[in-house]
Amino acid sequence: MDIILVPGFWLDASSWQEVVPALEAAGHRPHPLTLPGLESLDADRSGISLQDHIDFVVAAIDALEGKVVLVGHSGGGAVIHGALDARPDRVERAIYVDSGPLGEGDVINNELPADGDDIPLPPWEGFDDADLIDLDDGLREAFRARAIPQPKGVAYGRQHLHDTRRYDVPATVIACEFPSSLLCEWIDAGHPFVAELARVRDVEFVDLPTGHWPQFTKPAELARVILAAVDRKGDDTSQ
């Protein structure tokens, strides 16, 4: 199976480097992506939009034969959902890593402080404690050293969706900083934060307790959960 891996904010394809080997060993073909504007510190991020990132993933889908699995971490969850909306017949499963689908007209995060067209990685004090669980000093130093400013247009841009067949594609939500039980409570309560997720007809929830960056804090466990989702093995699912 071709597995397209979309990183979250401030990260490029190399952020999946400790996850990829396990996927390859299982016989899959992982495709970690570096999205536009994340190529280097000096990359031009002016004018890069959320739609540009979605179109980049769609192009990756189109370059492959047959169906694919999409994996999106954090802000990458919004990107893969947009790509899924564009190619619902090409996606076998969408896997959201501490993220979820972004609904029509919503933005990923327009409260992140920007410097022109760039959103630099904020200081650690700008994150919630739950984000930083298991992210020790060494991992924080390595993360900050590799971090690339996020294009402002991606974080602030509005999602635009067109094809309701996206709700027919199975989804897996890997819950890290928030337990899946809380997500289910929000769905049952009609919370707007999970309104788009609530419309997906086939959703499994898997708990992987750690902070917001499991590819750094628990890469082996994350790889196992992704493999289980790809193979539709629901041993660890809560719903």
Kinemage of the C-alpha trace (Angstrom):
@kinemage 1
@onewidth
@group {chain A} dominant
@subgroup {mainchain}
@vectorlist {calphas} color= white
{ca met a 1} P 0.000 0.000 0.000
{ca asp a 2} L 1.185 3.507 -0.813
{ca ile a 3} L 1.080 5.586 2.377
{ca ile a 4} L 1.392 9.355 1.980
{ca leu a 5} L 2.722 10.991 5.158
{ca val a 6} L 1.933 14.686 5.622
{ca pro a 7} L 3.759 16.493 8.435
{ca gly a 8} L 2.320 19.104 10.741
{ca phe a 9} L 3.448 22.695 11.111
{ca trp a 10} L 7.167 23.576 11.097
{ca leu a 11} L 8.176 20.126 9.839
{ca asp a 12} L 9.332 18.546 6.595
{ca ala a 13} L 9.441 14.965 5.314
{ca ser a 14} L 12.363 14.064 7.577
{ca ser a 15} L 10.093 14.360 10.615
{ca trp a 16} L 8.767 10.887 9.724
{ca gln a 17} L 12.235 9.312 9.603
{ca glu a 18} L 11.730 7.135 12.695
{ca val a 19} L 8.321 5.919 11.473
{ca val a 20} L 9.131 5.109 7.844
{ca pro a 21} L 11.386 2.041 8.409
{ca ala a 22} L 8.643 0.087 10.192
{ca leu a 23} L 6.182 0.833 7.382
{ca glu a 24} L 8.709 -0.327 4.799
{ca ala a 25} L 9.515 -3.464 6.792
{ca ala a 26} L 5.818 -4.347 6.707
{ca gly a 27} L 5.886 -4.215 2.915
{ca his a 28} L 4.290 -0.802 2.392
{ca arg a 29} L 5.546 2.128 0.331
{ca pro a 30} L 5.674 5.264 2.503
{ca his a 31} L 5.870 8.669 0.824
{ca pro a 32} L 6.790 11.368 3.371
{ca leu a 33} L 6.190 14.813 1.917
{ca thr a 34} L 7.841 18.185 2.284
{ca leu a 35} L 5.099 20.707 1.577
{ca pro a 36} L 5.626 23.988 -0.322
{ca gly a 37} L 7.440 26.613 1.722
{ca leu a 38} L 8.912 24.023 4.086
{ca glu a 39} L 11.886 23.126 1.886
{ca ser a 40} L 14.339 25.256 3.869
{ca leu a 41} L 14.656 28.206 6.188
{ca asp a 42} L 15.232 30.398 3.141
{ca ala a 43} L 12.263 29.109 1.119
{ca asp a 44} L 9.840 31.703 -0.220
{ca arg a 45} L 6.629 31.402 1.803
{ca ser a 46} L 4.861 34.438 0.342
{ca gly a 47} L 1.511 33.643 -1.199
{ca ile a 48} L 1.523 29.955 -0.185
{ca ser a 49} L -2.000 28.955 0.815
{ca leu a 50} L -3.747 26.031 2.437
{ca gln a 51} L -5.026 25.119 -1.023
{ca asp a 52} L -1.434 24.990 -2.296
{ca his a 53} L -0.627 22.365 0.319
{ca ile a 54} L -3.778 20.421 -0.532
{ca asp a 55} L -2.960 20.569 -4.249
{ca phe a 56} L 0.543 19.271 -3.514
{ca val a 57} L -0.891 16.206 -1.770
{ca val a 58} L -3.418 15.698 -4.570
{ca ala a 59} L -0.530 15.706 -7.054
{ca ala a 60} L 1.210 13.041 -4.963
{ca ile a 61} L -1.949 10.914 -5.081
{ca asp a 62} L -2.240 11.374 -8.833
{ca ala a 63} L 1.382 10.303 -9.327
{ca leu a 64} L 0.628 6.863 -7.843
{ca glu a 65} L -1.452 3.991 -9.113
{ca gly a 66} L -4.420 2.601 -7.229
{ca lys a 67} L -5.681 3.648 -3.839
{ca val a 68} L -3.567 5.266 -1.136
{ca val a 69} L -3.671 5.796 2.608
{ca leu a 70} L -3.290 9.384 3.765
{ca val a 71} L -1.654 10.153 7.121
{ca gly a 72} L -1.762 13.713 8.438
{ca his a 73} L -0.203 14.971 11.642
{ca ser a 74} L -1.588 18.063 13.406
{ca gly a 75} L -2.191 20.746 10.745
{ca gly a 76} L -1.503 18.059 8.167
{ca gly a 77} L -4.873 16.573 9.106
{ca ala a 78} L -6.618 19.531 7.480
{ca val a 79} L -4.427 19.115 4.401
{ca ile a 80} L -5.170 15.420 3.910
{ca his a 81} L -8.885 16.072 4.424
{ca gly a 82} L -8.813 18.617 1.618
{ca ala a 83} L -6.975 16.135 -0.589
{ca leu a 84} L -9.457 13.413 0.340
{ca asp a 85} L -12.286 15.739 -0.666
{ca ala a 86} L -10.586 16.230 -4.040
{ca arg a 87} L -9.934 12.507 -4.618
{ca pro a 88} L -12.438 10.504 -2.506
{ca asp a 89} L -12.300 7.570 -4.911
{ca arg a 90} L -8.504 7.263 -4.539
{ca val a 91} L -8.205 7.143 -0.760
{ca glu a 92} L -8.518 3.842 1.107
{ca arg a 93} L -8.291 5.383 4.581
{ca ala a 94} L -7.434 8.709 6.192
{ca ile a 95} L -5.366 8.576 9.381
{ca tyr a 96} L -5.344 11.684 11.561
{ca val a 97} L -2.425 11.841 14.015
{ca asp a 98} L -3.460 14.015 16.961
{ca ser a 99} L -5.612 15.888 14.478
{ca gly a 100} L -8.856 15.617 12.588
{ca pro a 101} L -10.689 16.739 9.470
{ca leu a 102} L -11.175 20.485 9.025
{ca gly a 103} L -14.657 21.518 7.927
{ca glu a 104} L -15.841 23.937 5.270
{ca gly a 105} L -14.827 27.538 5.984
{ca asp a 106} L -12.717 26.660 9.020
{ca val a 107} L -9.070 27.600 9.546
{ca ile a 108} L -6.286 25.550 11.099
{ca asn a 109} L -5.055 28.241 13.499
{ca asn a 110} L -5.198 31.979 12.794
{ca glu a 111} L -4.023 32.853 16.301
{ca leu a 112} L -0.421 31.792 15.790
{ca pro a 113} L 1.846 34.868 15.800
{ca ala a 114} L 3.236 35.637 12.350
{ca asp a 115} L 6.310 37.504 11.168
{ca gly a 116} L 5.342 38.664 7.699
{ca asp a 117} L 4.559 35.557 5.647
{ca asp a 118} L 6.206 33.287 8.228
{ca ile a 119} L 4.990 31.688 11.427
{ca pro a 120} L 8.100 30.693 13.401
{ca leu a 121} L 7.950 27.859 15.897
{ca pro a 122} L 6.704 29.575 19.091
{ca pro a 123} L 8.595 29.336 22.378
{ca trp a 124} L 7.694 26.264 24.410
{ca glu a 125} L 5.833 28.488 26.860
{ca gly a 126} L 3.338 29.123 24.069
{ca phe a 127} L 2.173 25.501 24.077
{ca asp a 128} L -0.142 23.741 26.502
{ca asp a 129} L 1.417 21.279 28.921
{ca ala a 130} L -0.460 18.448 27.190
{ca asp a 131} L 1.329 19.263 23.920
{ca leu a 132} L 4.734 18.747 25.489
{ca ile a 133} L 4.256 15.422 27.300
{ca asp a 134} L 7.311 13.175 26.727
{ca leu a 135} L 9.044 15.878 24.685
{ca asp a 136} L 12.195 16.010 26.821
{ca asp a 137} L 14.951 18.606 26.598
{ca gly a 138} L 16.873 16.663 23.969
{ca leu a 139} L 13.825 16.235 21.746
{ca arg a 140} L 12.903 19.884 22.164
{ca glu a 141} L 16.382 20.966 21.140
{ca ala a 142} L 16.334 18.695 18.091
{ca phe a 143} L 12.838 19.851 17.113
{ca arg a 144} L 13.751 23.516 17.332
{ca ala a 145} L 16.944 22.936 15.356
{ca arg a 146} L 14.994 21.349 12.486
{ca ala a 147} L 11.943 23.644 12.645
{ca ile a 148} L 11.090 25.648 9.517
{ca pro a 149} L 8.697 28.622 9.613
{ca gln a 150} L 5.174 27.698 8.587
{ca pro a 151} L 3.584 29.681 5.744
{ca lys a 152} L 1.060 32.060 7.282
{ca gly a 153} L -1.398 31.489 4.436
{ca val a 154} L -1.696 27.818 5.366
{ca ala a 155} L -2.487 28.435 9.023
{ca tyr a 156} L -4.852 31.355 8.360
{ca gly a 157} L -6.480 30.155 5.129
{ca arg a 158} L -10.011 28.770 5.023
{ca gln a 159} L -10.804 25.210 4.052
{ca his a 160} L -13.062 24.756 1.024
{ca leu a 161} L -14.692 21.379 0.428
{ca his a 162} L -16.843 20.155 -2.444
{ca asp a 163} L -17.542 16.411 -2.432
{ca thr a 164} L -19.660 14.759 0.258
{ca arg a 165} L -18.214 11.378 -0.745
{ca arg a 166} L -15.403 12.296 1.645
{ca tyr a 167} L -17.677 11.101 4.455
{ca asp a 168} L -17.677 7.573 3.005
{ca val a 169} L -13.904 7.116 3.316
{ca pro a 170} L -12.938 5.293 6.544
{ca ala a 171} L -10.937 7.300 9.046
{ca thr a 172} L -8.678 6.531 11.984
{ca val a 173} L -8.069 9.151 14.654
{ca ile a 174} L -4.940 8.581 16.729
{ca ala a 175} L -5.627 10.421 19.970
{ca cys a 176} L -2.503 11.564 21.809
{ca glu a 177} L -2.904 14.605 24.036
{ca phe a 178} L -6.703 14.190 24.306
{ca pro a 179} L -8.107 10.712 25.005
{ca ser a 180} L -10.509 9.292 22.464
{ca ser a 181} L -13.217 9.136 25.133
{ca leu a 182} L -13.172 12.935 25.291
{ca leu a 183} L -13.418 13.222 21.510
{ca cys a 184} L -16.423 10.901 21.566
{ca glu a 185} L -18.030 13.032 24.267
{ca trp a 186} L -17.542 16.112 22.108
{ca ile a 187} L -19.110 14.351 19.130
{ca asp a 188} L -22.110 13.259 21.209
{ca ala a 189} L -22.501 16.827 22.503
{ca gly a 190} L -22.374 18.341 19.011
{ca his a 191} L -19.212 20.334 19.735
{ca pro a 192} L -18.276 22.432 16.672
{ca phe a 193} L -14.615 21.436 17.056
{ca val a 194} L -15.466 17.909 15.859
{ca ala a 195} L -18.437 18.701 13.606
{ca glu a 196} L -16.723 17.527 10.420
{ca leu a 197} L -15.413 14.378 12.088
{ca ala a 198} L -18.912 13.563 13.329
{ca arg a 199} L -20.112 13.333 9.722
{ca val a 200} L -17.608 10.636 8.746
{ca arg a 201} L -19.517 7.363 8.591
{ca asp a 202} L -16.729 4.962 9.583
{ca val a 203} L -14.347 6.226 12.256
{ca glu a 204} L -12.081 4.273 14.576
{ca phe a 205} L -10.359 5.875 17.540
{ca val a 206} L -7.004 4.694 18.862
{ca asp a 207} L -5.378 6.032 22.010
{ca leu a 208} L -1.631 6.692 21.957
{ca pro a 209} L -1.070 8.680 25.146
{ca thr a 210} L 1.785 11.149 24.694
{ca gly a 211} L 2.203 14.766 23.616
{ca his a 212} L 1.425 16.377 20.300
{ca trp a 213} L 4.437 14.988 18.423
{ca pro a 214} L 4.288 11.171 18.709
{ca gln a 215} L 6.614 10.787 15.708
{ca phe a 216} L 9.309 12.135 18.050
{ca thr a 217} L 8.171 10.885 21.459
{ca lys a 218} L 6.788 7.442 20.545
{ca pro a 219} L 7.745 6.679 16.939
{ca ala a 220} L 7.699 2.880 17.246
{ca glu a 221} L 4.255 2.927 18.841
{ca leu a 222} L 2.986 5.385 16.225
{ca ala a 223} L 4.240 3.145 13.421
{ca arg a 224} L 2.447 0.156 14.932
{ca val a 225} L -0.818 2.074 15.201
{ca ile a 226} L -0.551 3.300 11.608
{ca leu a 227} L 0.137 -0.245 10.412
{ca ala a 228} L -2.850 -1.571 12.341
{ca ala a 229} L -5.054 1.094 10.765
{ca val a 230} L -3.741 0.355 7.268
{ca asp a 231} L -4.403 -3.337 7.802
{ca arg a 232} L -7.757 -2.582 9.457
{ca lys a 233} L -6.782 -4.377 12.611
{ca gly a 234} L -8.914 -2.754 15.287
{ca asp a 235} L -7.440 -4.454 18.349
{ca asp a 236} L -6.703 -1.152 20.097
{ca thr a 237} L -9.705 0.853 18.981
{ca ser a 238} L -12.187 2.301 21.415
{ca gln a 239} L -15.020 2.699 18.940
